[in-house]
């Protein structure tokens, strides 16, 4: 799964409430993919800064 390979300095200092869920996909057994973005980036339409996370529970 592709996503940001690193966190930028301002991302490390952000609060969890600064982030929103853009999309969630449960497309395979035991796995879920989440796309999140900071609220400010969403307001500025900075979709190049979306973070992608995958959680799997085999």
CHARMM-style PDB file with segment names, atoms N, HN, CA, C and O in Angstrom:
ATOM      1  N   UNK     1       0.841  -1.174   0.000  1.00  0.00      PROA
ATOM      2  CA  UNK     1       0.000   0.000   0.000  1.00  0.00      PROA
ATOM      3  C   UNK     1       0.884   1.234   0.000  1.00  0.00      PROA
ATOM      4  O   UNK     1       1.832   1.316   0.781  1.00  0.00      PROA
ATOM      5  N   UNK     2       0.595   2.164  -0.839  1.00  0.00      PROA
ATOM      6  HN  UNK     2      -0.175   2.098  -1.473  1.00  0.00      PROA
ATOM      7  CA  UNK     2       1.388   3.389  -0.935  1.00  0.00      PROA
ATOM      8  C   UNK     2       0.896   4.407   0.069  1.00  0.00      PROA
ATOM      9  O   UNK     2      -0.268   4.405   0.469  1.00  0.00      PROA
ATOM     10  N   UNK     3       1.800   5.268   0.464  1.00  0.00      PROA
ATOM     11  HN  UNK     3       2.746   5.269   0.139  1.00  0.00      PROA
ATOM     12  CA  UNK     3       1.443   6.335   1.377  1.00  0.00      PROA
ATOM     13  C   UNK     3       2.657   7.166   1.671  1.00  0.00      PROA
ATOM     14  O   UNK     3       3.712   6.970   1.067  1.00  0.00      PROA
ATOM     15  N   UNK     4       2.527   8.071   2.572  1.00  0.00      PROA
ATOM     16  HN  UNK     4       1.671   8.230   3.063  1.00  0.00      PROA
ATOM     17  CA  UNK     4       3.651   8.908   2.938  1.00  0.00      PROA
ATOM     18  C   UNK     4       4.714   8.066   3.636  1.00  0.00      PROA
ATOM     19  O   UNK     4       4.407   7.289   4.540  1.00  0.00      PROA
ATOM     20  N   UNK     5       5.946   8.222   3.216  1.00  0.00      PROA
ATOM     21  HN  UNK     5       6.196   8.853   2.481  1.00  0.00      PROA
ATOM     22  CA  UNK     5       7.036   7.438   3.787  1.00  0.00      PROA
ATOM     23  C   UNK     5       7.582   8.064   5.058  1.00  0.00      PROA
ATOM     24  O   UNK     5       8.305   7.403   5.803  1.00  0.00      PROA
ATOM     25  N   UNK     6       7.259   9.302   5.322  1.00  0.00      PROA
ATOM     26  HN  UNK     6       6.672   9.839   4.717  1.00  0.00      PROA
ATOM     27  CA  UNK     6       7.785   9.981   6.503  1.00  0.00      PROA
ATOM     28  C   UNK     6       6.802  11.039   6.972  1.00  0.00      PROA
ATOM     29  O   UNK     6       5.939  11.500   6.225  1.00  0.00      PROA
ATOM     30  N   UNK     7       6.963  11.405   8.227  1.00  0.00      PROA
ATOM     31  HN  UNK     7       7.665  11.031   8.834  1.00  0.00      PROA
ATOM     32  CA  UNK     7       6.177  12.499   8.770  1.00  0.00      PROA
ATOM     33  C   UNK     7       7.006  13.765   8.723  1.00  0.00      PROA
ATOM     34  O   UNK     7       8.187  13.752   9.070  1.00  0.00      PROA
ATOM     35  N   UNK     8       6.405  14.842   8.303  1.00  0.00      PROA
ATOM     36  HN  UNK     8       5.445  14.852   8.021  1.00  0.00      PROA
ATOM     37  CA  UNK     8       7.110  16.106   8.318  1.00  0.00      PROA
ATOM     38  C   UNK     8       7.066  16.674   9.726  1.00  0.00      PROA
ATOM     39  O   UNK     8       6.250  16.250  10.544  1.00  0.00      PROA
ATOM     40  N   UNK     9       7.942  17.633  10.011  1.00  0.00      PROA
ATOM     41  HN  UNK     9       8.605  17.977   9.346  1.00  0.00      PROA
ATOM     42  CA  UNK     9       8.054  18.178  11.367  1.00  0.00      PROA
ATOM     43  C   UNK     9       6.733  18.690  11.904  1.00  0.00      PROA
ATOM     44  O   UNK     9       6.416  18.448  13.069  1.00  0.00      PROA
ATOM     45  N   UNK    10       5.947  19.392  11.090  1.00  0.00      PROA
ATOM     46  HN  UNK    10       6.204  19.588  10.144  1.00  0.00      PROA
ATOM     47  CA  UNK    10       4.682  19.925  11.590  1.00  0.00      PROA
ATOM     48  C   UNK    10       3.659  18.818  11.840  1.00  0.00      PROA
ATOM     49  O   UNK    10       2.727  19.024  12.617  1.00  0.00      PROA
ATOM     50  N   UNK    11       3.801  17.648  11.203  1.00  0.00      PROA
ATOM     51  HN  UNK    11       4.558  17.481  10.571  1.00  0.00      PROA
ATOM     52  CA  UNK    11       2.911  16.518  11.458  1.00  0.00      PROA
ATOM     53  C   UNK    11       3.188  15.896  12.819  1.00  0.00      PROA
ATOM     54  O   UNK    11       2.258  15.460  13.497  1.00  0.00      PROA
ATOM     55  N   UNK    12       4.437  15.849  13.224  1.00  0.00      PROA
ATOM     56  HN  UNK    12       5.192  16.204  12.673  1.00  0.00      PROA
ATOM     57  CA  UNK    12       4.802  15.253  14.513  1.00  0.00      PROA
ATOM     58  C   UNK    12       4.230  16.048  15.675  1.00  0.00      PROA
ATOM     59  O   UNK    12       3.925  15.488  16.728  1.00  0.00      PROA
ATOM     60  N   UNK    13       4.087  17.346  15.484  1.00  0.00      PROA
ATOM     61  HN  UNK    13       4.335  17.801  14.628  1.00  0.00      PROA
ATOM     62  CA  UNK    13       3.592  18.213  16.552  1.00  0.00      PROA
ATOM     63  C   UNK    13       2.078  18.373  16.531  1.00  0.00      PROA
ATOM     64  O   UNK    13       1.523  19.049  17.397  1.00  0.00      PROA
ATOM     65  N   UNK    14       1.402  17.770  15.570  1.00  0.00      PROA
ATOM     66  HN  UNK    14       1.853  17.220  14.867  1.00  0.00      PROA
ATOM     67  CA  UNK    14      -0.042  17.954  15.466  1.00  0.00      PROA
ATOM     68  C   UNK    14      -0.777  17.127  16.518  1.00  0.00      PROA
ATOM     69  O   UNK    14      -0.269  16.116  17.001  1.00  0.00      PROA
ATOM     70  N   UNK    15      -1.951  17.566  16.852  1.00  0.00      PROA
ATOM     71  HN  UNK    15      -2.364  18.388  16.459  1.00  0.00      PROA
ATOM     72  CA  UNK    15      -2.820  16.918  17.827  1.00  0.00      PROA
ATOM     73  C   UNK    15      -3.739  15.946  17.081  1.00  0.00      PROA
ATOM     74  O   UNK    15      -4.103  16.219  15.937  1.00  0.00      PROA
ATOM     75  N   UNK    16      -4.121  14.833  17.687  1.00  0.00      PROA
ATOM     76  HN  UNK    16      -3.825  14.611  18.616  1.00  0.00      PROA
ATOM     77  CA  UNK    16      -5.025  13.887  17.006  1.00  0.00      PROA
ATOM     78  C   UNK    16      -6.311  14.531  16.504  1.00  0.00      PROA
ATOM     79  O   UNK    16      -6.857  14.097  15.489  1.00  0.00      PROA
ATOM     80  N   UNK    17      -6.802  15.552  17.189  1.00  0.00      PROA
ATOM     81  HN  UNK    17      -6.359  15.904  18.013  1.00  0.00      PROA
ATOM     82  CA  UNK    17      -8.023  16.235  16.752  1.00  0.00      PROA
ATOM     83  C   UNK    17      -7.814  17.047  15.476  1.00  0.00      PROA
ATOM     84  O   UNK    17      -8.783  17.498  14.865  1.00  0.00      PROA
ATOM     85  N   UNK    18      -6.551  17.239  15.064  1.00  0.00      PROA
ATOM     86  HN  UNK    18      -5.763  16.873  15.560  1.00  0.00      PROA
ATOM     87  CA  UNK    18      -6.251  17.966  13.837  1.00  0.00      PROA
ATOM     88  C   UNK    18      -6.485  17.111  12.594  1.00  0.00      PROA
ATOM     89  O   UNK    18      -6.453  17.626  11.476  1.00  0.00      PROA
ATOM     90  N   UNK    19      -6.718  15.813  12.777  1.00  0.00      PROA
ATOM     91  HN  UNK    19      -6.743  15.395  13.686  1.00  0.00      PROA
ATOM     92  CA  UNK    19      -6.833  14.868  11.663  1.00  0.00      PROA
ATOM     93  C   UNK    19      -8.280  14.419  11.471  1.00  0.00      PROA
ATOM     94  O   UNK    19      -9.040  14.305  12.433  1.00  0.00      PROA
ATOM     95  N   UNK    20      -8.653  14.163  10.198  1.00  0.00      PROA
ATOM     96  HN  UNK    20      -8.035  14.256   9.417  1.00  0.00      PROA
ATOM     97  CA  UNK    20      -9.980  13.640   9.875  1.00  0.00      PROA
ATOM     98  C   UNK    20      -9.824  12.434   8.956  1.00  0.00      PROA
ATOM     99  O   UNK    20      -8.845  12.320   8.219  1.00  0.00      PROA
ATOM    100  N   UNK    21     -10.790  11.548   9.012  1.00  0.00      PROA
ATOM    101  HN  UNK    21     -11.586  11.640   9.611  1.00  0.00      PROA
ATOM    102  CA  UNK    21     -10.810  10.362   8.161  1.00  0.00      PROA
ATOM    103  C   UNK    21     -11.433  10.717   6.818  1.00  0.00      PROA
ATOM    104  O   UNK    21     -12.572  11.179   6.759  1.00  0.00      PROA
ATOM    105  N   UNK    22     -10.680  10.502   5.734  1.00  0.00      PROA
ATOM    106  HN  UNK    22      -9.754  10.127   5.781  1.00  0.00      PROA
ATOM    107  CA  UNK    22     -11.210  10.739   4.391  1.00  0.00      PROA
ATOM    108  C   UNK    22     -11.957   9.530   3.868  1.00  0.00      PROA
ATOM    109  O   UNK    22     -13.041   9.654   3.297  1.00  0.00      PROA
ATOM    110  N   UNK    23     -11.366   8.346   4.069  1.00  0.00      PROA
ATOM    111  HN  UNK    23     -10.486   8.245   4.532  1.00  0.00      PROA
ATOM    112  CA  UNK    23     -11.963   7.122   3.540  1.00  0.00      PROA
ATOM    113  C   UNK    23     -11.473   5.931   4.339  1.00  0.00      PROA
ATOM    114  O   UNK    23     -10.414   5.962   4.965  1.00  0.00      PROA
ATOM    115  N   UNK    24     -12.274   4.884   4.300  1.00  0.00      PROA
ATOM    116  HN  UNK    24     -13.135   4.859   3.792  1.00  0.00      PROA
ATOM    117  CA  UNK    24     -11.931   3.618   4.966  1.00  0.00      PROA
ATOM    118  C   UNK    24     -12.369   2.499   4.037  1.00  0.00      PROA
ATOM    119  O   UNK    24     -13.469   2.538   3.485  1.00  0.00      PROA
ATOM    120  N   UNK    25     -11.512   1.500   3.864  1.00  0.00      PROA
ATOM    121  HN  UNK    25     -10.618   1.468   4.313  1.00  0.00      PROA
ATOM    122  CA  UNK    25     -11.826   0.391   2.964  1.00  0.00      PROA
ATOM    123  C   UNK    25     -11.574  -0.927   3.672  1.00  0.00      PROA
ATOM    124  O   UNK    25     -10.468  -1.176   4.151  1.00  0.00      PROA
ATOM    125  N   UNK    26     -12.583  -1.763   3.741  1.00  0.00      PROA
ATOM    126  HN  UNK    26     -13.481  -1.561   3.352  1.00  0.00      PROA
ATOM    127  CA  UNK    26     -12.479  -3.104   4.326  1.00  0.00      PROA
ATOM    128  C   UNK    26     -12.647  -4.097   3.182  1.00  0.00      PROA
ATOM    129  O   UNK    26     -13.669  -4.776   3.087  1.00  0.00      PROA
ATOM    130  N   UNK    27     -11.645  -4.179   2.321  1.00  0.00      PROA
ATOM    131  HN  UNK    27     -10.814  -3.627   2.399  1.00  0.00      PROA
ATOM    132  CA  UNK    27     -11.780  -4.936   1.096  1.00  0.00      PROA
ATOM    133  C   UNK    27     -11.209  -6.331   1.114  1.00  0.00      PROA
ATOM    134  O   UNK    27     -11.306  -7.038   0.111  1.00  0.00      PROA
ATOM    135  N   UNK    28     -10.620  -6.754   2.207  1.00  0.00      PROA
ATOM    136  HN  UNK    28     -10.541  -6.180   3.021  1.00  0.00      PROA
ATOM    137  CA  UNK    28     -10.081  -8.101   2.287  1.00  0.00      PROA
ATOM    138  C   UNK    28     -10.221  -8.591   3.720  1.00  0.00      PROA
ATOM    139  O   UNK    28     -10.263  -7.778   4.642  1.00  0.00      PROA
ATOM    140  N   UNK    29     -10.294  -9.895   3.927  1.00  0.00      PROA
ATOM    141  HN  UNK    29     -10.260 -10.556   3.178  1.00  0.00      PROA
ATOM    142  CA  UNK    29     -10.535 -10.442   5.264  1.00  0.00      PROA
ATOM    143  C   UNK    29      -9.478 -10.010   6.285  1.00  0.00      PROA
ATOM    144  O   UNK    29      -8.281 -10.193   6.065  1.00  0.00      PROA
ATOM    145  N   UNK    30      -9.919  -9.453   7.366  1.00  0.00      PROA
ATOM    146  HN  UNK    30     -10.892  -9.305   7.545  1.00  0.00      PROA
ATOM    147  CA  UNK    30      -9.045  -9.074   8.465  1.00  0.00      PROA
ATOM    148  C   UNK    30      -8.226  -7.823   8.233  1.00  0.00      PROA
ATOM    149  O   UNK    30      -7.363  -7.508   9.053  1.00  0.00      PROA
ATOM    150  N   UNK    31      -8.456  -7.102   7.158  1.00  0.00      PROA
ATOM    151  HN  UNK    31      -9.157  -7.359   6.493  1.00  0.00      PROA
ATOM    152  CA  UNK    31      -7.663  -5.917   6.866  1.00  0.00      PROA
ATOM    153  C   UNK    31      -8.503  -4.696   6.574  1.00  0.00      PROA
ATOM    154  O   UNK    31      -9.569  -4.790   5.966  1.00  0.00      PROA
ATOM    155  N   UNK    32      -8.015  -3.543   7.012  1.00  0.00      PROA
ATOM    156  HN  UNK    32      -7.149  -3.466   7.506  1.00  0.00      PROA
ATOM    157  CA  UNK    32      -8.691  -2.279   6.770  1.00  0.00      PROA
ATOM    158  C   UNK    32      -7.654  -1.244   6.379  1.00  0.00      PROA
ATOM    159  O   UNK    32      -6.573  -1.190   6.967  1.00  0.00      PROA
ATOM    160  N   UNK    33      -7.977  -0.420   5.388  1.00  0.00      PROA
ATOM    161  HN  UNK    33      -8.855  -0.464   4.911  1.00  0.00      PROA
ATOM    162  CA  UNK    33      -7.107   0.662   4.953  1.00  0.00      PROA
ATOM    163  C   UNK    33      -7.794   1.978   5.303  1.00  0.00      PROA
ATOM    164  O   UNK    33      -8.992   2.142   5.074  1.00  0.00      PROA
ATOM    165  N   UNK    34      -7.023   2.918   5.862  1.00  0.00      PROA
ATOM    166  HN  UNK    34      -6.050   2.785   6.048  1.00  0.00      PROA
ATOM    167  CA  UNK    34      -7.537   4.221   6.263  1.00  0.00      PROA
ATOM    168  C   UNK    34      -6.773   5.317   5.541  1.00  0.00      PROA
ATOM    169  O   UNK    34      -5.547   5.258   5.447  1.00  0.00      PROA
ATOM    170  N   UNK    35      -7.487   6.323   5.026  1.00  0.00      PROA
ATOM    171  HN  UNK    35      -8.483   6.371   5.102  1.00  0.00      PROA
ATOM    172  CA  UNK    35      -6.890   7.518   4.461  1.00  0.00      PROA
ATOM    173  C   UNK    35      -7.273   8.674   5.384  1.00  0.00      PROA
ATOM    174  O   UNK    35      -8.457   8.936   5.596  1.00  0.00      PROA
ATOM    175  N   UNK    36      -6.267   9.368   5.933  1.00  0.00      PROA
ATOM    176  HN  UNK    36      -5.305   9.155   5.761  1.00  0.00      PROA
ATOM    177  CA  UNK    36      -6.515  10.496   6.827  1.00  0.00      PROA
ATOM    178  C   UNK    36      -5.774  11.728   6.320  1.00  0.00      PROA
ATOM    179  O   UNK    36      -4.809  11.634   5.561  1.00  0.00      PROA
ATOM    180  N   UNK    37      -6.262  12.891   6.766  1.00  0.00      PROA
ATOM    181  HN  UNK    37      -7.046  12.967   7.382  1.00  0.00      PROA
ATOM    182  CA  UNK    37      -5.656  14.157   6.355  1.00  0.00      PROA
ATOM    183  C   UNK    37      -5.848  15.167   7.478  1.00  0.00      PROA
ATOM    184  O   UNK    37      -6.830  15.106   8.218  1.00  0.00      PROA
ATOM    185  N   UNK    38      -4.907  16.092   7.601  1.00  0.00      PROA
ATOM    186  HN  UNK    38      -4.109  16.141   7.000  1.00  0.00      PROA
ATOM    187  CA  UNK    38      -5.078  17.168   8.583  1.00  0.00      PROA
ATOM    188  C   UNK    38      -6.184  18.108   8.121  1.00  0.00      PROA
ATOM    189  O   UNK    38      -6.344  18.347   6.924  1.00  0.00      PROA
ATOM    190  N   UNK    39      -6.944  18.639   9.074  1.00  0.00      PROA
ATOM    191  HN  UNK    39      -6.814  18.445  10.046  1.00  0.00      PROA
ATOM    192  CA  UNK    39      -8.062  19.528   8.744  1.00  0.00      PROA
ATOM    193  C   UNK    39      -7.612  20.724   7.907  1.00  0.00      PROA
ATOM    194  O   UNK    39      -8.293  21.102   6.954  1.00  0.00      PROA
ATOM    195  N   UNK    40      -6.483  21.313   8.251  1.00  0.00      PROA
ATOM    196  HN  UNK    40      -5.929  21.005   9.026  1.00  0.00      PROA
ATOM    197  CA  UNK    40      -5.973  22.467   7.509  1.00  0.00      PROA
ATOM    198  C   UNK    40      -5.654  22.081   6.068  1.00  0.00      PROA
ATOM    199  O   UNK    40      -5.961  22.837   5.146  1.00  0.00      PROA
ATOM    200  N   UNK    41      -5.047  20.924   5.864  1.00  0.00      PROA
ATOM    201  HN  UNK    41      -4.798  20.311   6.613  1.00  0.00      PROA
ATOM    202  CA  UNK    41      -4.736  20.474   4.511  1.00  0.00      PROA
ATOM    203  C   UNK    41      -6.009  20.207   3.715  1.00  0.00      PROA
ATOM    204  O   UNK    41      -6.058  20.480   2.515  1.00  0.00      PROA
ATOM    205  N   UNK    42      -7.026  19.684   4.363  1.00  0.00      PROA
ATOM    206  HN  UNK    42      -6.987  19.463   5.337  1.00  0.00      PROA
ATOM    207  CA  UNK    42      -8.303  19.452   3.687  1.00  0.00      PROA
ATOM    208  C   UNK    42      -8.921  20.777   3.250  1.00  0.00      PROA
ATOM    209  O   UNK    42      -9.415  20.894   2.128  1.00  0.00      PROA
ATOM    210  N   UNK    43      -8.894  21.769   4.130  1.00  0.00      PROA
ATOM    211  HN  UNK    43      -8.492  21.673   5.041  1.00  0.00      PROA
ATOM    212  CA  UNK    43      -9.445  23.083   3.795  1.00  0.00      PROA
ATOM    213  C   UNK    43      -8.695  23.716   2.629  1.00  0.00      PROA
ATOM    214  O   UNK    43      -9.283  24.426   1.813  1.00  0.00      PROA
ATOM    215  N   UNK    44      -7.385  23.452   2.555  1.00  0.00      PROA
ATOM    216  HN  UNK    44      -6.907  22.875   3.217  1.00  0.00      PROA
ATOM    217  CA  UNK    44      -6.560  24.005   1.474  1.00  0.00      PROA
ATOM    218  C   UNK    44      -6.503  23.076   0.259  1.00  0.00      PROA
ATOM    219  O   UNK    44      -5.814  23.365  -0.719  1.00  0.00      PROA
ATOM    220  N   UNK    45      -7.236  21.952   0.332  1.00  0.00      PROA
ATOM    221  HN  UNK    45      -7.796  21.718   1.127  1.00  0.00      PROA
ATOM    222  CA  UNK    45      -7.262  20.945  -0.745  1.00  0.00      PROA
ATOM    223  C   UNK    45      -5.864  20.427  -1.070  1.00  0.00      PROA
ATOM    224  O   UNK    45      -5.504  20.264  -2.235  1.00  0.00      PROA
ATOM    225  N   UNK    46      -5.084  20.170  -0.018  1.00  0.00      PROA
ATOM    226  HN  UNK    46      -5.377  20.303   0.929  1.00  0.00      PROA
ATOM    227  CA  UNK    46      -3.720  19.646  -0.158  1.00  0.00      PROA
ATOM    228  C   UNK    46      -3.761  18.130  -0.050  1.00  0.00      PROA
ATOM    229  O   UNK    46      -3.269  17.569   0.930  1.00  0.00      PROA
ATOM    230  N   UNK    47      -4.336  17.460  -1.034  1.00  0.00      PROA
ATOM    231  HN  UNK    47      -4.736  17.916  -1.830  1.00  0.00      PROA
ATOM    232  CA  UNK    47      -4.498  16.013  -0.992  1.00  0.00      PROA
ATOM    233  C   UNK    47      -3.180  15.272  -1.201  1.00  0.00      PROA
ATOM    234  O   UNK    47      -3.120  14.053  -1.035  1.00  0.00      PROA
ATOM    235  N   UNK    48      -2.129  16.000  -1.565  1.00  0.00      PROA
ATOM    236  HN  UNK    48      -2.178  16.990  -1.700  1.00  0.00      PROA
ATOM    237  CA  UNK    48      -0.816  15.377  -1.674  1.00  0.00      PROA
ATOM    238  C   UNK    48      -0.240  15.027  -0.301  1.00  0.00      PROA
ATOM    239  O   UNK    48       0.787  14.353  -0.213  1.00  0.00      PROA
ATOM    240  N   UNK    49      -0.893  15.478   0.762  1.00  0.00      PROA
ATOM    241  HN  UNK    49      -1.727  16.025   0.690  1.00  0.00      PROA
ATOM    242  CA  UNK    49      -0.413  15.218   2.118  1.00  0.00      PROA
ATOM    243  C   UNK    49      -1.264  14.177   2.864  1.00  0.00      PROA
ATOM    244  O   UNK    49      -1.171  14.065   4.087  1.00  0.00      PROA
ATOM    245  N   UNK    50      -2.075  13.431   2.145  1.00  0.00      PROA
ATOM    246  HN  UNK    50      -2.150  13.523   1.152  1.00  0.00      PROA
ATOM    247  CA  UNK    50      -2.902  12.388   2.755  1.00  0.00      PROA
ATOM    248  C   UNK    50      -1.998  11.284   3.306  1.00  0.00      PROA
ATOM    249  O   UNK    50      -1.017  10.905   2.666  1.00  0.00      PROA
ATOM    250  N   UNK    51      -2.323  10.781   4.470  1.00  0.00      PROA
ATOM    251  HN  UNK    51      -3.120  11.089   4.990  1.00  0.00      PROA
ATOM    252  CA  UNK    51      -1.613   9.661   5.077  1.00  0.00      PROA
ATOM    253  C   UNK    51      -2.438   8.395   4.866  1.00  0.00      PROA
ATOM    254  O   UNK    51      -3.663   8.426   4.983  1.00  0.00      PROA
ATOM    255  N   UNK    52      -1.782   7.294   4.559  1.00  0.00      PROA
ATOM    256  HN  UNK    52      -0.787   7.268   4.463  1.00  0.00      PROA
ATOM    257  CA  UNK    52      -2.446   6.016   4.334  1.00  0.00      PROA
ATOM    258  C   UNK    52      -1.914   5.027   5.368  1.00  0.00      PROA
ATOM    259  O   UNK    52      -0.705   4.899   5.561  1.00  0.00      PROA
ATOM    260  N   UNK    53      -2.835   4.333   6.025  1.00  0.00      PROA
ATOM    261  HN  UNK    53      -3.817   4.436   5.869  1.00  0.00      PROA
ATOM    262  CA  UNK    53      -2.460   3.310   7.001  1.00  0.00      PROA
ATOM    263  C   UNK    53      -3.259   2.054   6.728  1.00  0.00      PROA
ATOM    264  O   UNK    53      -4.429   2.117   6.353  1.00  0.00      PROA
ATOM    265  N   UNK    54      -2.615   0.910   6.920  1.00  0.00      PROA
ATOM    266  HN  UNK    54      -1.664   0.859   7.225  1.00  0.00      PROA
ATOM    267  CA  UNK    54      -3.307  -0.360   6.776  1.00  0.00      PROA
ATOM    268  C   UNK    54      -3.178  -1.130   8.089  1.00  0.00      PROA
ATOM    269  O   UNK    54      -2.090  -1.235   8.655  1.00  0.00      PROA
ATOM    270  N   UNK    55      -4.281  -1.656   8.553  1.00  0.00      PROA
ATOM    271  HN  UNK    55      -5.165  -1.570   8.093  1.00  0.00      PROA
ATOM    272  CA  UNK    55      -4.301  -2.497   9.738  1.00  0.00      PROA
ATOM    273  C   UNK    55      -4.808  -3.869   9.342  1.00  0.00      PROA
ATOM    274  O   UNK    55      -5.848  -4.001   8.697  1.00  0.00      PROA
ATOM    275  N   UNK    56      -4.065  -4.881   9.733  1.00  0.00      PROA
ATOM    276  HN  UNK    56      -3.220  -4.774  10.257  1.00  0.00      PROA
ATOM    277  CA  UNK    56      -4.466  -6.260   9.413  1.00  0.00      PROA
ATOM    278  C   UNK    56      -4.484  -7.091  10.681  1.00  0.00      PROA
ATOM    279  O   UNK    56      -3.619  -6.953  11.545  1.00  0.00      PROA
ATOM    280  N   UNK    57      -5.472  -7.947  10.779  1.00  0.00      PROA
ATOM    281  HN  UNK    57      -6.176  -8.060  10.077  1.00  0.00      PROA
ATOM    282  CA  UNK    57      -5.612  -8.859  11.901  1.00  0.00      PROA
ATOM    283  C   UNK    57      -5.872 -10.258  11.337  1.00  0.00      PROA
ATOM    284  O   UNK    57      -7.021 -10.672  11.182  1.00  0.00      PROA
ATOM    285  N   UNK    58      -4.792 -10.976  11.034  1.00  0.00      PROA
ATOM    286  HN  UNK    58      -3.859 -10.640  11.160  1.00  0.00      PROA
ATOM    287  CA  UNK    58      -4.963 -12.290  10.375  1.00  0.00      PROA
ATOM    288  C   UNK    58      -5.651 -13.333  11.232  1.00  0.00      PROA
ATOM    289  OT1 UNK    58      -5.847 -14.465  10.788  1.00  0.00      PROA
TER     290      UNK     58
END
